[in-house]
Amino acid sequence: MVATKKLSWIFPLREFFVFKIETVMLVILSIIVFFLAFLQTDQRWFSATILTVIFIALYLSLSYFIQKFRQVEEKYHLTQTHLEVTRKSRTKTKKTKVALKDIKHHKLDKLFLGGYLVTKKGKKHLLFFNTKDEIEKFENFIKKSLNAVTKKRKKK
């Protein structure tokens, strides 16, 4: 197996519309709206269902327009020595470079496709992924790189 020298990905992909965590929250809020509407409309199922559908349609349309207005994009580039994150919004671009030797801790969530890195200075860097495959590749890459860094420290 050939070791990968670098790893790159862009978040969010163009076909990405609703995030997993957003979907979970939408379901929870929709259930709450349905039960509150059901109780407020003298326990009429049809009225509660219509109000819940209106709520979901309003939420999804607002989410769509906010995404189009903000136009946020993050580019990640991981090499054997550092992670470079470029966050681009409608008005500004911010680049962050984190040396892998400065990473103290990392945590990844494969269910909601996110995570973070904590540096020795205590700064937290958020990570976002599009697919489970991306997060697994990142995890394997970072583990190999961090193991290489710790081996170098022990040799000194």
Secondary structure, 3 states (H helix, E strand, C coil): CCCCCEEEEEECCCCCCCCHHHHHHHHHHHHHHHHHHHHHCCCCHHHHHHHHHHHHHHHHHHHHHHHHHHCCEEEEEEECCEEEEEEECCCCEEEEEEEHHHEEEEEEECCCCEEEEEECCCCEEEEECCCHHHHHHHHHHHHHHHHHHHHHHHHC
